[in-house]
Amino acid sequence: MPILPLDPQADRAAILGLLTEARDYYQLWLGRDPNESDVDDVLQAGPPGCDPAASHRLGLWGEGLEGVAELSFGFPTAPDAYLGLMILAPRARSRGQGAAFLDHIQALAQGCPRLYLAVLEANPRGRTFWERMGFRPTGVNREMQENGIPHRVHRLVKDLPRGAL
């Protein structure tokens, strides 16, 4: 299962196919199916104040594209890493793919003291996965709306080991 940087031109169709396959998350989050603008977000979006050129946009490849992730540096504070996105196709879930993808991401964040992410309260399965992977609540929560859908979002954190993983 190779994990490779996403190519903004060559991988667009594969990314849209994956997001469409993972429409359950987009329905939960945005109340709609994913579209081309969501592909742009995978390839360009990141947390505030982070350098997009220093971010990692990754694809988990198996039977086609099975997952995508975005890892940025410098949020919420300068030394930290932030996992802004990690989506797996339903066919890749509950098979250890998420844990392997996260291991790779953590290796890329080596040298950062912490890895942060946010999880929707409406996604208890996602939160269970993150907590099983060693993330814990920070106590930072926020209310937001996406496409008119109210959400409560919880920030989670995992302390990263110093040195090699």
Residue pairs with C-beta under 8 A, 6 or more apart in sequence:
1 60
1 61
1 62
1 66
1 97
1 100
2 60
2 61
3 58
3 59
3 60
3 61
3 101
3 104
4 58
4 59
4 61
5 56
5 57
5 58
5 59
6 15
6 42
6 43
6 57
6 58
6 59
6 68
8 43
8 57
11 59
11 65
12 39
12 43
14 59
14 64
14 65
15 39
15 42
15 43
15 59
15 65
15 68
16 34
16 35
16 36
16 38
16 39
17 64
17 65
18 64
18 65
18 66
18 67
18 68
18 87
18 89
19 26
19 34
19 38
19 39
19 42
19 68
19 87
20 33
20 34
21 89
21 90
21 91
22 34
22 87
22 88
22 89
22 90
23 33
23 34
24 90
25 87
25 123
26 32
26 33
26 34
26 38
27 33
28 120
28 122
28 123
29 120
29 146
29 149
29 151
30 146
30 147
30 149
31 146
31 147
31 148
31 149
32 147
41 85
42 57
42 68
42 70
42 85
43 57
44 52
45 70
45 84
45 85
46 52
46 55
46 70
46 72
46 82
46 84
47 72
47 74
47 75
47 76
47 82
47 84
48 75
49 74
49 75
50 72
50 73
50 74
50 75
50 82
51 72
51 73
51 74
52 72
54 72
54 73
54 74
55 70
55 71
55 72
55 73
56 69
56 70
56 71
56 105
56 108
57 68
57 69
57 70
58 68
58 69
58 70
58 71
58 101
58 104
58 105
59 65
59 67
59 68
60 66
60 67
60 68
60 69
60 88
60 92
60 97
60 100
60 101
62 92
62 97
63 91
65 89
66 88
66 89
66 91
66 92
66 97
67 86
67 87
67 88
67 89
67 92
67 97
67 98
67 101
68 85
68 86
68 87
69 83
69 85
69 86
69 87
69 101
69 105
70 83
70 84
70 85
70 86
71 81
71 82
71 83
71 84
71 105
71 108
71 109
72 81
72 82
72 84
73 80
73 81
73 82
73 109
73 112
74 80
74 82
75 82
75 116
76 82
76 116
76 155
79 112
79 113
79 114
80 112
80 113
80 114
80 115
80 116
81 108
81 109
81 112
81 114
81 115
81 116
81 160
82 115
82 116
82 117
83 105
83 115
83 116
83 117
84 117
86 98
86 101
86 102
86 105
86 117
88 97
88 98
88 101
92 98
98 129
98 133
99 133
102 133
103 165
105 115
106 115
106 158
106 160
106 165
107 165
109 115
109 160
110 160
110 163
110 164
110 165
112 160
113 159
113 160
113 162
114 157
114 158
114 159
114 160
115 135
115 157
115 158
115 160
116 138
116 155
116 156
116 157
117 130
117 135
117 155
117 156
118 153
118 154
118 155
118 156
119 126
119 127
119 130
119 153
119 154
119 156
120 126
120 151
120 152
120 153
121 127
121 151
121 152
121 153
121 154
122 151
122 152
127 154
127 156
130 156
131 156
133 158
134 158
135 156
135 157
135 158
136 156
136 157
136 158
137 154
137 155
137 156
138 154
138 155
138 156
138 157
140 154
140 155
141 152
141 153
141 154
141 155
142 152
142 153
143 150
143 151
143 152
143 153
144 150
144 151
144 153
145 151
